[in-house]
Structure formats: structure tokens, C-alpha cells
Amino acid sequence: MSETGKGLATVDLCKSFGALSVANSINFNLDAGARHALIGPNGAGKTSFVNLVTGVLRPTSGRLMLDGQDITALPQAQRVKRGLVRTFQITALFRRLCVLENVALAIAERQGVGGDFLRPAGRHRAVIEEAYDVLEMLDLARDALRPITELAYGRQRMVEIAVSLALKPSVLLLDEPAAGVPPSESIMIVEAIERLPADIAVLFIEHDMELVFRVAQRITVLVQGSVLVEGKPADIAADPRVRQVYLGERKH
Ligand SMILES: Nc1ncnc2c1ncn2[C@@H]1O[C@H](COP(=O)(O)OP(=O)(O)OP(=O)(O)O)[C@@H](O)[C@H]1O
């Protein structure tokens, strides 16, 4: 994708904490509709990169482009309004409310009606219907009326994705969607990512290589704040440098 095209792009993005460079002139493109994984060893700068993209961190230099527009100076909330959404963390869910309520509240928030969404009745119904559609897409509808506290951990992480979808993202950042999820449940997360609407560009950070290689169409490998290599999964898996710094390391 070009710098002026659809999707997300970083241009010579740099971030340092004192002498430590966590983003070292990163030129990264996330095409519209992409399924792109960002991998790298511990401390490579993956979380810092997501924080730069969402606006939690300010770059030392460089630019961020969304759909061809410079968003480097935009605050976090404005980026979300433009469709750049990071998954909500479990800790941000209303734990005693049910799944449907959590998603409906996010939709109401997006529409600017917030806690008022129970009135008027017509709007209430539209919000609930939209929330149900999101739950059905993620195979969460059977848990719609259960409070978050009653769900297994993997299902709770699915609700994170559902709430994020309620914000109608064009770019969705998933920060370790399978972290802490037992292997028996992680297939659910894989299937959820596979079911996301094709027009959403998805960037995920993940340590679970099975998930990465099953879902990603492109992979970027970050090492010490720099992009080591970017390419198709088969090329990444075969790259001796990647094996050395990352895959090999994990095997041991
Ligand atoms: N606010 C900060 N101040 C100083 N150093 C920081 C700060 N945030 C992160 N770092 C350092 O920046 C480096 C990159 O950290 P980051 O969390 O981005 O890596 P990561 O690739 O996400 O690692 P992991 O896979 O372990 O989560 C680390 O050495 C970390 O200690």
C-alpha cells in the first residue's frame, strides 16, 4: 500500500526511551483487509509499536498515516473514531453485566448515546439487534445473557473482540489475543479472527506461532525496534535469520 492509500502506514517511525530505541525508523504498511502478524522476541518493541499506533505513546520522530491522512498528532479517542481500534482488555469489560450488554453499551457509546441507550425504545432495539449480529458473527450468541464473570477465560477474550467490533473498526489491533488462553480454547480465538469481516485490516501481536501461521497472510518480524524482515508466512518460516533470532530461540 502506498503512503496515501487505504489502511495504516508508519513512515520512518522512531521512539526512544533515553538511549533505548524501541522503534527504529519503522516503515510498516497494513493494507485494507489485511491479516498481518507482528512477531519478535521478548522486548523487541511490539507493544511499544501498538502503543505508538494507538496514540498511547508519542513518536520521537516519524509519521502515522490512516487512510492516507496524517494522524500523528491525533489523540487516542480521535483515532478510535476514525476506525483505528485496539481490542478492549478484559479488565475494561463490565464484569457483572452480560455479554450482550457489554457489546450494546459499546455500540451506544459509538453512536454517542452512551448510558441513555435504553431510551427511546426504537433505538434500543436497533442497538440490541446490532449487538446480536456481532455476537453471532463470533459464535458468542449462546452466551449473550451470561455475565462476563461466568465465562471461561477464552470466551472472555472473545468478548474483548466483540466489544472492539462494536466500534466499527477499519483497522483492528489485537494484542496477544490468545495469551493466557488454554490450548483447548485457542482454536476458538483462531476461528474468531478468521470470521472477522474481510474489509477490516487486522494486525495482531501473538507469541502462539500456530495461531500466527494459521491466520496471518503477512508477517513482520521485529527485533530490537527494527523490522528484520516482512513477508508471507512461508518465506518467514524459511528465513534463517528469523529462525535464529526468534523461532529457534523459542524451540529451545
Ligand atoms: N515506558 C518505558 N520506559 C522505558 N523503557 C520501556 C518503556 N516501555 C517499554 N520499554 C522497554 O522497551 C523495550 C521494548 O518493550 P516492548 O514491551 O515494546 O516489547 P515487546 O516486543 O512487546 O515485548 P514482549 O513480547 O515481552 O511483550 C523493552 O526493553 C522494555 O523494557
Ligand as a Chemical Component Dictionary entry (heavy atoms), coordinates in Angstrom:
data_LIG
# 
_chem_comp.id                   LIG 
_chem_comp.type                 NON-POLYMER 
_chem_comp.pdbx_formal_charge   0 
_chem_comp.three_letter_code    LIG 
# 
loop_
_chem_comp_atom.comp_id 
_chem_comp_atom.atom_id 
_chem_comp_atom.alt_atom_id 
_chem_comp_atom.type_symbol 
_chem_comp_atom.charge 
_chem_comp_atom.model_Cartn_x 
_chem_comp_atom.model_Cartn_y 
_chem_comp_atom.model_Cartn_z 
_chem_comp_atom.pdbx_ordinal 
LIG N1  N1  N 0 7.855  3.394  29.242 1  
LIG C1  C1  C 0 9.032  2.798  29.060 2  
LIG N2  N2  N 0 10.172 3.316  29.530 3  
LIG C2  C2  C 0 11.358 2.724  29.328 4  
LIG N3  N3  N 0 11.542 1.568  28.663 5  
LIG C3  C3  C 0 10.430 0.978  28.175 6  
LIG C4  C4  C 0 9.129  1.551  28.332 7  
LIG N4  N4  N 0 8.233  0.734  27.731 8  
LIG C5  C5  C 0 8.931  -0.290 27.222 9  
LIG N5  N5  N 0 10.259 -0.146 27.485 10 
LIG C6  C6  C 0 11.337 -1.056 27.056 11 
LIG O1  O1  O 0 11.274 -1.106 25.654 12 
LIG C7  C7  C 0 11.625 -2.399 25.173 13 
LIG C8  C8  C 0 10.529 -2.928 24.273 14 
LIG O2  O2  O 0 9.399  -3.280 25.077 15 
LIG P1  P1  P 0 8.021  -3.803 24.470 16 
LIG O3  O3  O 0 7.122  -4.084 25.618 17 
LIG O4  O4  O 0 7.541  -2.875 23.428 18 
LIG O5  O5  O 0 8.493  -5.166 23.778 19 
LIG P2  P2  P 0 7.610  -6.404 23.300 20 
LIG O6  O6  O 0 8.189  -6.819 21.989 21 
LIG O7  O7  O 0 6.192  -6.075 23.339 22 
LIG O8  O8  O 0 7.964  -7.488 24.394 23 
LIG P3  P3  P 0 7.070  -8.725 24.958 24 
LIG O9  O9  O 0 6.983  -9.709 23.848 25 
LIG O10 O10 O 0 7.917  -9.227 26.089 26 
LIG O11 O11 O 0 5.766  -8.177 25.395 27 
LIG C9  C9  C 0 11.863 -3.270 26.408 28 
LIG O12 O12 O 0 13.267 -3.323 26.630 29 
LIG C10 C10 C 0 11.167 -2.504 27.508 30 
LIG O13 O13 O 0 11.792 -2.717 28.761 31 
# 
loop_
_chem_comp_bond.comp_id 
_chem_comp_bond.atom_id_1 
_chem_comp_bond.atom_id_2 
_chem_comp_bond.value_order 
_chem_comp_bond.pdbx_ordinal 
LIG N1  C1  SING 1  
LIG C1  N2  SING 2  
LIG C1  C4  DOUB 3  
LIG N2  C2  DOUB 4  
LIG C2  N3  SING 5  
LIG N3  C3  DOUB 6  
LIG C3  C4  SING 7  
LIG C3  N5  SING 8  
LIG C4  N4  SING 9  
LIG N4  C5  DOUB 10 
LIG C5  N5  SING 11 
LIG N5  C6  SING 12 
LIG C6  O1  SING 13 
LIG C6  C10 SING 14 
LIG O1  C7  SING 15 
LIG C7  C8  SING 16 
LIG C7  C9  SING 17 
LIG C8  O2  SING 18 
LIG O2  P1  SING 19 
LIG P1  O3  DOUB 20 
LIG P1  O4  SING 21 
LIG P1  O5  SING 22 
LIG O5  P2  SING 23 
LIG P2  O6  DOUB 24 
LIG P2  O7  SING 25 
LIG P2  O8  SING 26 
LIG O8  P3  SING 27 
LIG P3  O9  DOUB 28 
LIG P3  O10 SING 29 
LIG P3  O11 SING 30 
LIG C9  O12 SING 31 
LIG C9  C10 SING 32 
LIG C10 O13 SING 33 
# 
